Amino acid sequence: MKRAKLIVAAGDNPDMAYAAGFSAPDPFAWVRTRSRAAVLLSDLEMDRGRRELRGTRVVSLSQIEKRLTRHGRRPPYSEALNAFLRSQGIRSVEVPEHFPLGLARELEILGVKLHVVRGHFFPEREFK
């Protein structure tokens, strides 16, 4: 089975711009399985995301954080991202070689298997 592809970056990142076709000033998560793409967005971007990202599942970061909050403490982003991935049935992802190292380590501790794609994350981008 082919792994899901995961990017966590701002919309000005070339891979994110290609994958999501959506731009946001703050980093957000985009994941694609064989059948569907989904994004994890902040509340500031939710309405625009729902309008612009047709055919992509748009998930609220704050809603996931609210579910994971314990004793008034917000969870780290890695825990929210892990919950987002699991809600999509994802436990193994391919990430670009520029994926944030700290986040990668935290996800691995949480049980997500990461596989780094060296070179072009989307080889099809090379052909215009």
N, C-alpha and C positions, 0 to 999 in steps of 0.2 A: 504494500500500500504506500502510495506517495505521501510524504509528509506535508503538513501545512507550511505555508510561508508566513513569516512574521517580520514586520518592520515596526520599530518604535522610533519616530523622528518627526520633525516639523515638516510641513508641506513643501518647504523649499528644498528638501532633500530630493535629488533626482529619482531615486528608486521609489520614494513615497509618492512623488508627483505622478510618476508613471503608473504605479499600482492603484492608488486611491483616486487619482484625478481630482483631488481635493487639497486645498491649501489652508493651513491654520498656523498662526504665529507660534503656538506652543506645541511641543511634541505630543503625538497621539499614537495609538496602536492600531495597526491594520493587520489582519490575518486573512488568509485565503486557504480554504480547503479545496478539495476537488470540485465540490458542488456550490460553494458560496463564499462570499467575502463578508467580513464584519469589521467594524471599527469601534474603538473605545474612546469616547470623546468627553471633554469637560462640558459642564452645563452651558458655558458660554457659547459653545459651538453646536449644541444639540439641534436647535431649530434649523440652522443653516445646513448642517449635516443631513438631516432628514429630507430637506428640499433638494439638495444637490447630489446626494449619493443614492440614486435610484438603483434598486437591485442589490443594495448592500445593507446588511443588518447594522443598525446604529444603536449602540449600547451606552448608557450613561455611567460614567466613572463614579459620580457621586452616589448613584443608587447601589452600585456594588460596594463602595466604601461604607455606606450606611448599613448594609447587611453584615459587613465584617467588623464594624466598630464594636469594641468591647471596653467597658468601663470608661466610656467617653474618649477613648484613644482611637484616632483614625489609623487604619492599617497602612503599612508602607505600600508604595506603588506596586512593588513586586507581588505582594499578596493580592492586590486588586487585579493585576494583570493575570496572575495565575487563576483566579476565580473566573475571569472573563474567558480565558482559554478553555478551562474545564467546562464552562457552560456551553461551549461550542463543541465539546467532545474531543478536545485536542490535548495530547500529552507529549507530543514530539513535534518540533518545529525546525525548519531551516531558517537561518538568519544571515543577513549580509555580514561580511567581515568587519564592517565598521559599527556593528551592534555594540551598545554600551556594555563594557566589561563588568561593571558592578552589578548591573541589572541581570546580566547573563548568569553570574555566579549565584545571585539570590534566587533566580528561577530554578536553577539546577538543584539548589538546596531544597526547594519546594517540590521537587520531583519532575520538573519539566526537562525533557531531553532536548538539548540544543545541538544542531549540526550546522557548522559554519560553512557558508558557500563562498569559496575563494573566487576572486575575479568578479565577473558580471553576475549580479543576482538574477537579472532577467536577460538571458542571452538574446531573446528576441528583440530587445531594444537596439541591438547592434545593426540590425537590418532596417533600413528606411525605405 
